Amino acid sequence: MKHYPFLIAASLVVMAAPVAVAMDSAMDSGKTALSRADQKLIKSAMKAAPKKVSAQATIVAMSADGQMRTLRSGSNGFTCMPDNPATPGPDPMCMDKAAWEWAGAWMAHKTPASGKIGFMYMLSGGTDASNTDPYATKPAADNHWVKTGPHVMIVGAEASFYDMYPKNAAPDTTVPYVMWPGTPYQHLMIPVK
């Protein structure tokens, strides 16, 4: 998932497990005046999904203390996050409610609900990540680091769904493939360009 937080791997890995607990409260926080920095974060987050999706999505960002905060409330059930500047490439992501819950389980090292299918956008691409280790933070000889361009993801499906797609440790990222195969966090990566 060359993912930030889903969709998002390498950039979400830098988030601490308590963030998963804070995710729900971020959805309930009130509106505040937006600084230029927050406006920039919103603009970045909106690049993750098609304009019709991101324009009505809730936008959240991680504070310096590791807590999620709502920058803008939305109305369509999607939540978008901006690029993580600590990662080498652009990785904003936008996810529906089921994918948000899946990402929270992953960040908390818990097993996500099976059969609760979620959808994520990463139309700006993703940060390089291991295709075999959901928690790898840097390339190693045995963790099959991959680079993925713009893509969407299907998460939370039954294991048999993923059996229909390639599960190679070193996948061809120009076609749909399963990332993190054989783990509770396996998900389908679908390139869009």
BELSULPE-V870216 format. One record per pair of residues at least 24 apart in sequence whose ideal C-beta (glycine too) atoms are under 7 Angstrom apart, sorted by sequence separation. I is the first residue (numbers start at 1). J is the second residue. D is the distance in Angstrom with one decimal. If there is no record, write none. Layout:
# BELSULPE-V870216
i = {I | I}
j = {J | J}
d = {D | D}
This chain:
# BELSULPE-V870216
i = {95 | 125 | 162 | 53 | 95 | 125 | 126 | 144 | 146 | 148 | 54 | 94 | 124 | 144 | 147 | 162 | 93 | 94 | 123 | 146 | 93 | 106 | 122 | 42 | 49 | 93 | 122 | 41 | 42 | 27 | 49 | 91 | 121 | 48 | 92 | 120 | 155 | 38 | 119 | 120 | 154 | 26 | 46 | 90 | 91 | 153 | 154 | 45 | 90 | 91 | 119 | 120 | 153 | 45 | 89 | 91 | 153 | 34 | 45 | 57 | 117 | 118 | 132 | 153 | 44 | 89 | 118 | 131 | 151 | 152 | 44 | 88 | 89 | 117 | 151 | 29 | 54 | 87 | 88 | 116 | 117 | 131 | 151 | 152 | 29 | 41 | 53 | 148 | 150 | 151 | 26 | 31 | 114 | 149 | 150 | 19 | 26 | 27 | 113 | 115 | 150 | 26 | 48 | 112 | 114 | 149 | 22 | 23 | 47 | 48 | 49 | 22 | 48 | 134 | 15 | 19 | 45 | 18 | 44 | 131 | 132 | 19 | 131 | 134 | 16 | 15 | 134 | 102 | 102 | 99 | 98 | 53 | 123 | 14 | 49 | 112 | 11 | 48 | 111 | 112 | 48 | 49 | 11 | 48 | 5 | 11 | 47 | 48 | 4 | 10 | 23 | 47 | 106 | 4 | 11 | 23 | 20 | 8 | 7 | 4 | 6 | 8 | 20 | 3 | 4 | 5 | 7 | 19 | 20 | 2 | 4 | 6 | 3 | 17 | 12 | 17 | 7 | 15 | 17 | 6 | 8 | 12 | 7 | 6 | 5 | 5 | 8 | 7 | 6 | 8 | 7 | 11 | 10 | 10 | 10 | 9 | 9 | 13 | 3 | 4 | 2 | 13 | 1 | 2 | 9 | 2 | 3 | 2 | 10 | 1 | 2 | 7 | 6 | 1 | 1 | 1 | 1}
j = {119 | 149 | 186 | 78 | 120 | 150 | 151 | 169 | 171 | 173 | 80 | 120 | 150 | 170 | 173 | 188 | 120 | 121 | 150 | 173 | 121 | 134 | 150 | 71 | 78 | 122 | 151 | 71 | 72 | 58 | 80 | 122 | 152 | 80 | 124 | 152 | 187 | 71 | 152 | 153 | 187 | 60 | 80 | 124 | 125 | 187 | 188 | 80 | 125 | 126 | 154 | 155 | 188 | 81 | 125 | 127 | 189 | 71 | 82 | 94 | 154 | 155 | 169 | 190 | 82 | 127 | 156 | 169 | 189 | 190 | 83 | 127 | 128 | 156 | 190 | 69 | 94 | 127 | 128 | 156 | 157 | 171 | 191 | 192 | 70 | 82 | 94 | 189 | 191 | 192 | 68 | 73 | 156 | 191 | 192 | 62 | 69 | 70 | 156 | 158 | 193 | 70 | 92 | 156 | 158 | 193 | 67 | 68 | 92 | 93 | 94 | 68 | 94 | 180 | 62 | 66 | 92 | 66 | 92 | 179 | 180 | 68 | 180 | 183 | 66 | 66 | 185 | 155 | 156 | 155 | 156 | 121 | 192 | 86 | 121 | 184 | 84 | 121 | 184 | 185 | 122 | 123 | 86 | 123 | 81 | 87 | 123 | 124 | 81 | 87 | 100 | 124 | 185 | 84 | 91 | 104 | 104 | 93 | 93 | 91 | 93 | 95 | 107 | 91 | 92 | 93 | 95 | 107 | 108 | 91 | 93 | 95 | 93 | 107 | 103 | 108 | 99 | 107 | 109 | 99 | 103 | 107 | 103 | 103 | 103 | 107 | 120 | 120 | 120 | 122 | 122 | 127 | 127 | 128 | 129 | 129 | 130 | 135 | 126 | 127 | 126 | 137 | 126 | 127 | 134 | 128 | 129 | 129 | 137 | 129 | 148 | 153 | 153 | 153 | 179 | 187 | 189}
d = {7.0 | 4.8 | 5.3 | 5.6 | 4.2 | 5.3 | 6.7 | 4.4 | 6.4 | 5.0 | 5.5 | 6.9 | 6.6 | 5.3 | 6.8 | 6.4 | 5.8 | 4.5 | 4.8 | 5.8 | 6.7 | 6.4 | 6.8 | 5.4 | 6.7 | 4.9 | 5.5 | 5.9 | 5.8 | 6.4 | 6.3 | 6.7 | 5.5 | 5.2 | 5.4 | 6.5 | 4.2 | 5.1 | 6.8 | 4.3 | 6.3 | 5.0 | 6.4 | 4.2 | 7.0 | 5.2 | 4.3 | 4.0 | 5.6 | 5.2 | 6.2 | 6.5 | 6.3 | 5.6 | 6.1 | 4.3 | 5.8 | 6.8 | 4.2 | 5.8 | 6.4 | 4.6 | 5.3 | 7.0 | 3.7 | 5.2 | 4.8 | 6.1 | 5.4 | 5.0 | 4.7 | 6.2 | 6.8 | 5.0 | 5.8 | 6.1 | 5.9 | 3.9 | 6.3 | 4.7 | 5.2 | 6.0 | 5.0 | 6.2 | 4.5 | 4.3 | 6.3 | 6.2 | 7.0 | 5.9 | 3.5 | 6.7 | 6.9 | 6.2 | 4.9 | 6.9 | 5.8 | 6.6 | 6.4 | 5.3 | 5.0 | 5.2 | 3.9 | 5.8 | 6.0 | 5.8 | 4.8 | 5.3 | 5.2 | 4.9 | 3.7 | 4.9 | 4.0 | 4.9 | 6.6 | 5.7 | 5.2 | 6.6 | 5.3 | 5.5 | 6.8 | 6.2 | 7.0 | 5.7 | 5.1 | 6.8 | 4.7 | 4.5 | 4.9 | 5.3 | 5.8 | 6.8 | 6.6 | 6.1 | 3.9 | 6.3 | 3.7 | 5.2 | 4.5 | 6.9 | 6.0 | 6.2 | 6.8 | 5.9 | 6.1 | 4.2 | 6.8 | 6.2 | 5.6 | 5.7 | 6.8 | 4.8 | 5.1 | 5.1 | 5.2 | 4.9 | 4.1 | 4.1 | 4.7 | 4.5 | 4.8 | 6.7 | 4.5 | 6.9 | 6.8 | 6.9 | 5.7 | 5.7 | 3.7 | 6.5 | 4.9 | 5.0 | 6.4 | 6.3 | 6.8 | 4.9 | 6.4 | 5.5 | 6.3 | 5.8 | 5.7 | 6.0 | 5.8 | 4.3 | 5.2 | 6.3 | 5.6 | 3.8 | 4.5 | 6.6 | 6.3 | 5.0 | 4.6 | 6.3 | 4.5 | 3.6 | 6.7 | 5.5 | 5.9 | 7.0 | 2.5 | 5.3 | 6.6 | 4.9 | 6.3 | 6.0 | 6.6 | 4.5 | 6.2 | 6.3 | 4.5 | 5.5 | 6.8 | 6.2 | 5.4 | 6.3 | 7.0}
